[in-house]
C-alpha cells in the first residue's frame, strides 16, 4: 500500500535546510561590510594625516605664505646707507722673519775665557760677548813692535852714513857711487819699516779678535760653546746667533692676479701693511711694504712681498705664521650698508628697500666689495633709502613691514627656563619675578599665541615688548633679533 507524503512535513524540512544557509549568507555579508567599514576608516585616517601634513605650519618660516598671516606686518630691522671713505685691502698669509740674523763666530782659535752675555738677552752693537785667551796674539804683537824698533834704529844709522858720503862726494873726497848706494839702502830700510808697521797692524787686529763683539743690535739666542772650551774660526755653529727683532720683517704671498694692482699702488707711494693676531681680527702691528719679489713662484702661482714692522711690543716672533693685509687704495665717499642688507637671488644681488607706508621693494644693487661687516654699493641705493638688515624669513616684494629698534646687543638665553606644575595640574613657564605664566584658559590661549608669534619674530625681527612687571605671557622665552 502506497502512502502520499504530507506536504506540511515537507515544507518544514525545506525550511529547516534553508535556515542555516540564510544565516551563513547573512554572516558573510556582515563580515564583508565590517571589513569594508574598517578599510574605509583606515583610508580616511591616512587621508586626514596626509592632509594635515600638507597644511602650512603655524610656526613655519619658509616664506610669506607659509605660516604668516598676510594681514599682519612683518617685523624687521632697518639701516640707512652711510657715506665715508673705504680702504681696499688684499689679504695674504705670511711668516715672520728677523730683519737681520747673524751667527757670531770667532775669527781666531783659542781658549774661551769668558762669556759675557745671558741667553735671551738684548745686546747692543759692538758689545763684547766673549773673550779668548790673548797670550799668543799679544806676544806676536809685541814681536812686531820690536822688529819695527830695530829697523828704525838701523835706518837712523844709515841716514847718518848717507849724509857723510854726500859731503865727501861734494868735495870729491869720496866717490859718488858710494853715496848713491847708501841712498838706496836708506830707501830700502824705509820700506822695511813700512812692512814692520803692517805687521804691527795685523798683530793688533788679530789681538782684537780675541774679544768677540756683537756685529748688530739684537737678541741673543742659546749659547753654542761653553766657557773653557777651545773655539775655532772654522766652527760652523759659532758662539751664538743674534736676531734683530726691532724692527722685524714679514714675508707674505699674494696671488699672481694682483701683481699689476700692487705695482700700480706701490708706484703712487708707500703702502701700509697690517698684521693680525691669533684671533684673526685684532691688528697687532702696522708697518710698510719694503720689497716686491722679481718673479712669480711657478709652483704656487703667488708673488712674495716683504714688509717691515716696528714690533714695539715684541708681539711678532721669527718663524710665526700670521695673516696679513695690504692696503692698496681708498674708495672716496663710497655708499656703505651692512653686509646683512645684501641678499642674493637667481638674478643677482638685491636689497629690500622700505618705501612709503612701510612697504618693501626688492631693488637690484651692484656690490664693489664687502667684508664681514659692511658692503660697498656702486649703484642701486641712495643715502635716503632704508634697507632691511634682519627679518628676511617671511619677507617678500610688496610686503608690509614694521621696523623695530636695535637698542643694543641681544642677551641670549643660556639655558631653557624651568617649567613647574601649577596646583590645578597645568604646566607653565616661570617668569622673571617667579610667577607662573599661562595659567587658566586665557593663559593657555595667550601662551600658545605669544609662543607662535615669538618663534616667528625670533626669526624675522625683534622680540615683542614684555608685559608689565617684566613678565612675558605664556612663559615663552624672549626672542632675539
C-alpha positions, 0 to 999 in steps of 0.5 A: 500500500502506497502512502502520499507524503504530507506536504506540511512535513515537507515544507518544514524540512525545506525550511529547516535546510534553508535556515542555516544557509540564510544565516551563513549568507547573512554572516558573510555579508556582515563580515564583508561590510565590517571589513569594508567599514574598517578599510574605509576608516583606515583610508580616511585616517591616512587621508586626514594625516596626509592632509594635515601634513600638507597644511602650512605650519603655524610656526613655519618660516619658509616664506610669506605664505607659509605660516604668516598671516598676510594681514599682519606686518612683518617685523624687521630691522632697518639701516640707512646707507652711510657715506665715508671713505673705504680702504681696499685691502688684499689679504695674504698669509705670511711668516715672520722673519728677523730683519737681520740674523747673524751667527757670531763666530770667532775669527781666531782659535783659542781658549774661551775665557769668558762669556759675557752675555745671558741667553735671551738677552738684548745686546747692543752693537759692538758689545763684547760677548766673549773673550779668548785667551790673548797670550799668543796674539799679544806676544806676536804683537809685541814681536812686531813692535820690536822688529819695527824698533830695530829697523828704525834704529838701523835706518837712523844709522844709515841716514847718518852714513848717507849724509857723510858720503854726500859731503865727501862726494861734494868735495870729491873726497869720496866717490859718488857711487858710494853715496848713491848706494847708501841712498838706496839702502836708506830707501830700502830700510824705509820700506822695511819699516813700512812692512814692520808697521803692517805687521804691527797692524795685523798683530793688533787686529788679530789681538782684537779678535780675541774679544768677540763683539756683537756685529748688530743690535739684537737678541741673543739666542742659546749659547753654542760653546761653553766657557773653557772650551777651545773655539775655532774660526772654522766652527760652523755653529759659532758662539751664538746667533743674534736676531734683530727683532726691532724692527722685524720683517714679514714675508707674505704671498699674494696671488699672481692676479694682483701683481699689476694692482700692487705695482700700480699702488706701490708706484703712487707711494708707500703702502701700509701693511697690517698684521693680525693676531691669533684671533684673526681680527685684532691688528697687532702691528702696522708697518710698510711694504719694503720689497716686491719679489722679481718673479712669480713662484711657478709652483704656487702661482703667488708673488712674495712681498716683504714688509717691515714692522716696528714690533714695539711690543715684541708681539711678532716672533721669527718663524710665526705664521700670521695673516696679513693685509695690504692696503692698496687704495681708498674708495672716496665717499663710497655708499656703505650698508651692512653686509646683512642688507645684501641678499642674493637671488637667481638674478643677482644681488638685491636689497629690500628697500622700505618705501612709503607706508612701510612697504618693501621693494626688492631693488637690484644693487651692484656690490664693489666689495664687502667684508664681514661687516659692511658692503660697498654699493656702486649703484642701486641705493641712495643715502635716503633709502632704508634697507632691511638688515634682519627679518628676511624669513617671511619677507617678500616684494610688496610686503608690509613691514614694521621696523623695530629698534636695535637698542643694543646687543641681544642677551641670549638665553643660556639655558631653557627656563624651568617649567613647574606644575601649577596646583590645578595640574597645568604646566607653565613657564616661570617668569622673571619675578617667579610667577607662573605664566599661562595659567587658566584658559586665557593663559593657555590661549595667550601662551600658545599665541605669544609662543607662535608669534615669538618663534616667528619674530625670533626669526624675522625681527625683534622680540615683542615688548614684555608685559608689565612687571617684566613678565612675558605671557605664556612663559615663552622665552624672549626672542632675539633679533 
